[in-house]
């Protein structure tokens, strides 16, 4: 079972960017924690970080027939990524939205996600734990979908 992890714009700066909001954990550390958990859960993980919406969409399209689920942190595309929203809706597998911070507790313009209506659920505000709980959740959802 293959699970995708998509990290949106500027997330390559985790650990450096606004540590008072996102903490000091780097993206490489998050990916390492996810890889360890994926091994424990017996699933294959394929990750991509891009500062370009089209790259994230292309990644979903390339894996449309081979992935069982996806975690997406749309980052700055959360409020404006209509093409990403549409690509997620086109996927035949479950997708969860994750955020390190609680977007509802930040600036008012951040609190609305146009991605949320396209996904099965959202985990936010838990730092790196949002990703780890998201991986457990997406694996469980993918297993349910496979069982019919």
SEBATOR-913246 format. One record per atom (N, C-alpha, C): y, x, z. Coordinates in steps of 0.1 Angstrom, whole numbers, plus 5000, padded with zeros to 4 digits. Atoms other than C-alpha are relative to their C-alpha. Layout:
YXZ
...
This chain:
498850085000
500050005000
501250095000
498749925001
503450144989
501249925005
498750054995
506650075008
501150084995
498849935004
510050164994
501049995011
498849994991
513050275015
501250044992
498849975007
516450254999
501150025009
498849964992
519450425015
501250004991
498950025009
522750325000
501150115002
498949905000
526150504996
500450055014
499549924989
527250765021
499050025012
501049984989
524050745042
499450145001
500349864999
523351105033
500850075011
499149944990
526151175058
499649955015
500450034987
524251025088
499950135008
499949884992
524651265117
501350065001
498649945001
528151365106
501049894999
499050105003
529851045096
500149915012
499750094989
531350855125
498949995010
501149994991
528850965151
500149905012
499850104990
530350725176
499549864996
500650135005
529050435154
498650024996
501449985006
525950585137
499250095008
500849904993
524850845162
500050134993
500149875005
523851195155
498750034992
501349995008
520451135138
500450014986
499849985014
520451265103
499149924991
500850075009
519051095073
498650074998
501349935001
516351365070
499249975012
500850034988
515351295106
499549865000
500550145002
515150915099
498950004991
501150005010
513050985068
498850065006
501149934994
510851215089
499349905010
500650104991
510350945116
499349894992
500750115008
509550685089
498750064994
501249945006
507050925072
498950015011
501049994989
505250975106
499549865003
500450134998
505150605112
499249944989
500850045011
503950535077
498650065000
501449944999
501050775082
499249935011
500650074989
500250605115
499549864995
500350145005
500250265097
499150004988
500949985012
498250405067
500649944987
499350045012
500950325041
500750114993
499349905007
502550525014
501549965000
498550025000
506350565016
500750074989
499249935010
508750634988
501449975003
498750024996
512350684997
501050054989
498949965008
515650714978
501349985007
498650024996
519250774989
500850024987
499149985011
521850724963
501449945003
498650054999
525650684962
500449914989
499850085012
525250474930
499149885000
500850134999
524150114930
499049994989
501050005011
522450154896
498850085003
501249924997
520150424909
499149925009
500850084991
519050184937
499349894992
500650115008
518449904912
498950064991
501049945009
516550134888
498750035008
501149974992
514350244917
499249885003
500750134998
513449884925
499349964987
500650045013
512749814888
498850084997
501149905003
510550124884
498849965009
501150034991
508450004914
499649855001
500250144999
508349634907
498549965000
501450035000
504649634900
499150095009
500849914992
503549904924
500350005015
499650014986
505349834957
499549875006
500450124992
504249594984
501149955008
498950054992
507549575002
501150115000
498949915000
510949745007
500949985012
498950004990
513449835034
501350044992
498849965007
517049845021
501250005010
498749994993
520149975039
501050014989
499150005011
522749875014
501350075003
498849934996
525550045033
501249934995
498850065006
528849995015
499849894990
500350115010
527149764990
499749875007
500350124992
526449515018
500949884996
499050115002
529649315011
500249984985
499650015014
529949374973
498950034990
501049965010
526649464957
499349884994
500650115007
526049164936
498850044991
501249965008
523749354911
498850045009
501149964991
521749494940
499449875006
500550144995
521449134955
499049944989
500850065011
520149014921
498750074998
501249925002
517649294918
499049985011
500950034988
516249234953
499449864998
500550135002
515848864945
498950004989
501050005010
513848954914
498750075004
501249934996
511249154933
499049905005
501150094996
507848994939
499550035014
500549964986
507449164973
501149975010
499050024990
509249115006
500950125002
498949904997
512449305014
500749975013
499250014988
514149365047
501250084999
498749934999
517749465052
500150075013
499849934987
518449735078
501450065001
498749944998
521649865093
499950075014
499949924987
522150135120
500949935010
499050074991
525149955134
499949854999
499950145000
525749595142
501249964992
498950035009
527849485113
500849885004
499350114995
528749165130
501050035011
499149964989
530449355158
501050104996
499149905006
532549575135
501249934994
498950065007
535549505113
499649864994
500450145005
535649135102
499550014986
500450005014
535249225065
498650064999
501449955001
531949405073
498949905005
501050094993
530349115091
499249914990
500750085010
529348925059
499250094990
500849935009
526449055039
499649914989
500550085011
525848925004
498550044997
501449965002
522449105005
499149915008
500950074991
521148905034
499349874994
500750115006
520448585014
498950034991
501049965009
518248784991
498850065007
501149934993
516048935018
499349915009
500850084990
513348805042
500650005014
499549994987
515148925073
500950135001
499149894998
517649175087
499850065014
500049934987
517449435115
501350095001
498749934999
520749585127
500450035014
499449974987
522549755155
499150085009
501049934992
519549955168
499950154997
500049865004
520350295153
498750024991
501249975008
517250465138
498949905003
501150104997
515050205155
500049884991
499950115010
516349945130
499050034988
500949965011
514450145103
498549995005
501350004995
511350195124
499449865002
500450144999
511049835134
499949934987
500050065013
511849735099
498750044992
501249965007
508949945086
498849935005
501150084995
506549785110
500049854995
499950145004
507849445100
499749984985
500350015015
507649505062
498650024997
501449985002
504149635065
499249875004
500650124996
503149325084
500249894990
499750105010
504849095059
499250034987
500849975012
503149285030
498549975002
501450034997
499749255046
499849855000
500250145000
500248885051
500049954985
500050045014
501248845014
498850044993
501249965007
498249045003
498849915004
501150084995
495948825024
500149864994
499850125007
497348525006
500349895010
